[in-house]
């Protein structure tokens, strides 16, 4: 299982709606509001054998109100 962090920039005034839609899909293990360039950050476990890009696109990236995303891959280094 791969772990990625996905940051979301939302249309102004729609962050709560986007956050609720993300959470309702039951894909993320944790979801937080953030300061800075992005409005939300989610911790997502990608099932073994799934393509990360396809999985995220089909599960999350079609939510209305998302302007931009940034996905950070993690690797077990220690």
C-alpha positions, 0 to 999 in steps of 0.5 A: 500500500502506497501513502501519498499526501494530496493538497487541494486549492479550492475556489474561494468560498467553497473549501467546506463543500470540497472538504465535505465531498472529499470526506464523503467519498471515504478515500482519505484517512485524514483531512486537514485545513491548511494555511498557505498556497493550498486550502486542504491536505489529505492523507491517502493510502493507495491500494496495492496494484493501483496506479496512483494517478488513475486512482486519485483522478477517479476517486477525488479529482472530479470534485467540483470546486477544486482548482489545483492539486499537488500530490506528494509521494512518500517512500520508505527510506528508513 
